[in-house]
Amino acid sequence: MDLLLVPYSSDPSLKLIQWPPFLLASKIPIALDMAAQFKAKDADLWKRICADEYMKCAVLECYESFKHVLRVLIAGLNEKRIIEIILKEVEANISKNALLANFRMSALPIIYRKFVELVEILKTGEASMRDNVVLLLQDLLEVVTRDMMVNEIRELLESGQNGSDDFIHSPQTNRQLFAGTEPKPAVVFPPPATAPWIEQVKRLHLLLTVKESAMDVPLNLEARRRIAFFTNSLFMDMPCAPTVRKMLSFSVLTPYYSEETVYSKNDLELENEDGVSIIFYLQKIYPDEWNNFMERLSCKREGEVWGSEENVLHLRHWASQRGQTLSRTVRGMMYYRRALKLQAFLDMATENEILEGYKAVAFPTEEDKKSQRSLWAQLEAVADMKFTYIAACQNYGIQKQNGDRRATDILNLMVNNPSLRVAYIDEVEERGKDKVSKVYYSVLVKAVNYLDQEIYRIKLPGPAKIGEGKPENQNHAIIFTRGEALQTIDMNQDNYLEEALKMRNLLEEFHEEHGVRSPTILGVREHIFTGSVSSLAWFMSNQETSFVTIGQRVLASPLKVRFHYGHPDVFDRIFHITRGGVSKASRVINLSEDIFAGFNSTLRRGNVTHHEYIQVGKGRDVGLNQISIFEAKVACGNGEQALSRDIYRLGHRFDIFRMLSCYFTTVGFYFSTLLVVLTVYVFLYGRLYLALSGLEKSLVNQADMRKNFPLEAVLASQSLVQIGLLMALPMVMEIGLERGFRSALSDFVIMQLQLASVFFTFSLGTKTHYFGRTILHGGAKYRATGRGFVVRHEKYAENYRLYSRSHFTKGLELMMLLFVYNIYCSAAKDFVSYLLITLSMWFLVVTWLFAPFLFNPSGFEWQKIVEDWEDWTKWINNRGGIGVPASKSWESWWEEEHEHLQYTGFCGRILESLLAVRFFLYQYGLVYHLNITNGNKNIIVYGLSWLVILAVMLVLKVVSVGRKKFSADFQLMFRLLKLFLFLGFVITIGTLFSAFHLTVGDLFASIVAFMPTGWALLQIAQTCRPVVVKIGFWDSVRALARGYEYVMGLVIFTPVAVLAWFPFVSEFQTRLLFNQAFSRGLQISRILAGGKKHN
């Protein structure tokens, strides 16, 4: 850290630029070696030194600092005179280019070693080392006068100090130089320990001793990234910053519900099922930062941290500032105030105050605090006028009444940040004339004397939460914001001090020319700070980076269709609060409330711009399940946007270019994704129809007879499926622009080796399913992703609940289509031809079925597999009931998963039923290929096949009725009933084999034919649930659904269990999933194995 610091107070005596020490590292040792061995002229030596600008600065600064140290230490008149004579002689020879001629440079290494020893003693400042200082000064003088000087200096001869045998003994005072103490000491040691002196000595020691390369400083990767971005951003186009007094004032608003504020001690110590606690995870993911934290607390062992309440408090804050917590967000946003105070100091301070340094103002005296005219008081006033921060903690009042720990943590945040304000909803029961009614207030509080004090109380017309939660939270608190600009920051965001320094520049964009209309929303880029551990987090981080840079850059200019996609954007507050606010909050339709603010601004003649010279940190989901839930939420939100009047009005008011740009960058992207997947379905069902109907065979035969090779080539062509490569192109371009195309190509290759295409293809299924379902049935809802640390194993039951309908059923359907087409196709004459036709679709199937296990930590570890299977069977066999959550019972989950069908409209039910009709194609085509039909193509054959379906439904009804009547009191009767049904099934199959020539192949073909039909009937029954319940078949439907789920779960789980037998598969998966962590030397294996075995 010290290598990155520049002196906070300038020393006017140095008269030079003081660069950060890491830029000057190793320059002095190199220059010394160069000078000691140099044999040419002075000018040539100086030219070589000046070839490196940093080496030149280091040499000059060390020489000036050397003189300064000597002048501070030496107080004796005779000693001072001698030192000045020598320095004058040296500088005279430098000016005449005669230094190498009159001084022997071979003695420089001795001078260097002695001076380093002197500086090290000055760092400690121990009075007992005074004699050592005297000896070192005497040694330095002796080396200079005897070993370095070629010619004797006349002034020293006159004083008797040059050429004398008793060199150190002064004939004038009859004592040794530097050793005198009367009437005052010749050497002032220790010198006054002022802050500038301590800092200067520390810096001089670094310049003399540090030999690290500047490329390795700082060691922390995040610090490197921040410095690199900040320095690069200074070369970007940005408006000139006004003084703080003249800048636009602004507010920051953060909505908060009940997420983590500060991790408690129990939170940090609590271990998950793998024995991994939060603090254990953080120690392994941030080892360098943990070591720095231990050093700051002066603790050598972890146990010492837990031994003190004060240390535990520091630990809680250290951990919280590395998670997605409110305290991290508050700390980041309060950097705005610190930056404004620093900039106001530079605007308002006198030259002497600037030379004293900012710390003199940052830590005021009691007198400064009492005086209204002190510089500190003026800086506080200016910062308060220009910046307001409000955390909209809507449940703070309830949490306070219930004694919730979060309320105490929020109060502590206000105490530690006196300018922080908290807005919340207060519910009060007030007695009227006839009855007691609830009255709602929006309340603003601040911290005074470690308690919250009410500032404003505004009566609301009714309950605040009538729409979506977060926008309603913002809407009730926006009245408390002040200033011309407003930045809405989410609860999982962060900010950096160096970025806060550029806020003045950003706000000036409101006064710049950006086309016909002035800006109403200033777009800001985000940095995803959660992308440094797993490959999934890295994929998401790169995808987000490309969107918030090259994506939004193009949307803003030239397309002019950028809206509001994230919370760092800065609103023209006056414009928006007079035109509907920044958050539309209607339930369901405004699920993605962010983009509707952009729609609203554009429709009301606003202008949305994008600026990349400033960034704000953002936390994203790092586990596959979290990512999928987030993408499901966004896809549902886009489905609701497609149904909204805002998109309708934009489409009507835009010109053709902006209309098409708006379409393809909002709902059009999801609609195109839906079309890609529908194309695969249409292609495969069309192929299946051609194969089963015999048309494909006749077409191929006809092509062979007529030598029509183009027709045969068309029949054998393959469909194109989005496999994730195109999704990666924008990020490749952006990485290429920012870090060079060699890095971009390297990252792209590594991403593909880590199966980025699998991840993006899997995401394709998530987007398609939830967007299509919202378009058909509506019912979008907020999905909480959780903001914890996710490097843990997800159980199979959890994966099944999340991906069953969006990926597993569709993947199994496509797999069945491909199997049936492989058996009956004619266009592919061999396996290679078949593979060329269907390769991309097999990739899609394998991805949708097995990506959740591939990207699940320890997904192929045998012990985990056994536990997952036991947990899944227990879950699927649980009957459930009222109050049983979906995570505990299959029945509860099944009801919840199809809840949208209960509230859909008539058209939605019809379309859902029509989509289910596609499954009847299997039965219709395959029954005519059974040997039992003897080639009969009559429609009666298809009609008779439905008798099998009716028989199965009848058996299910009988079992359902039997379970209700006999399973509780007459178990023997129920078992006899099941025995009779089984015997009837065996007799029927035997009769068909003997009398009607049924074959084993027919049996398997019948299973393939009738299974999809049963699934279609299930889908239709769920759509027409009220009717099915009335006729008494709902229990049978549920029993049939459970059977299908059991078969699907077994089919998907079996390959995973087989792969888990081989230990190398688990090792390969861990390396694949956590390559970034391994490359940084992190101990991921210890996190996955659990903390208990390693304690």
Secondary structure, DSSP 8 states (H G I E B T S, - for coil): -GGG---SS--TTT-S----HHHHTTHHHHHHHHHHH--S-HHHHHHHHHTSHHHHHHHHHHHHHHHHHHHHHB--HHHHHHHHHHHHHHHHHHHTT-HHHHB-GGGHHHHHHHHHHHHHHHHH--GGGHHHHHHHHHHHHHIIIIIIBSS--HHHHHTT-SS-SS-SEETTTTEETTT--SSS-SB--S----HHHHHHHHHHHHHHH----GGG-S--HHHHHHHHHHHHHTTS-------GGGS--EEEEEEESS--SS--HHHHH-B-TTS-BHHHHHHHHSHHHHHHHHHHTT-SSHHHHHT-HHHHHHHHHHHHTTTT-HHHHHHHHTHHHHHHHHHHHHHH--HHHHHH-THHHHS--HHHHH-SSSHHHHHHHHHHHHEEEEEEETTHHHHHHTT-HHHHHHHHHHHHSTTEEEEEEEEEEEE-SS-EEEEEEEEEEEEETTEEEEEEEEE-SS-S-SS-HHHHHHHHHGGG--SSEEEE--TTEE--HHHHTTHHHHHGGGGS--SSS--SEEEEEEEETT-SSSHHHHHHHHHHHHIIIIIHHHHHTTS------STT-EEEHHHHHTTT-S----TTTTSSHHHHHHHHHHHTT--EEEEEEEEEEE----SHHHHHHHHHHHHHHHHHHHTSHHHHHHHHHS-HHHHHHHHHHTHHHHHHHHHHHHHHHHHHHHHHHHHHHSHHHHHHHHHHHTT-HHHHHHHT-------SHHHHHHHHHHHHHHH-HHHHHHHHHHHHHTTHHHHHHHHHHHHHHHHHHHHHH----------S---S---HHHHHHHHIIIIIHHHHHHHHHHHHHHHH-SS--SHHHHHHHHHHHHHHHHHHHHHHHHTSTTTT-HHHHHHHHHHHHHHHH----TT--TTT-HHHHHHHHTTHHHH--HHHHHHHHHHHGGGHHHHHHHGGGSGGGTT---HHHHHHHHHHHHHHHHHHHHHHHHHHHHTTT-HHHHHHHHHHHHHHHHHHHHHHHHHS---HHHHHHHHHHHHHHHHHHHHHHHHTHHHHHHHT-HHHHHHHHHHHHHHHHHHHHHHHHHHHTSHHHHHHHHHHHTHHHHHTT--HHHHHH-SGGG-
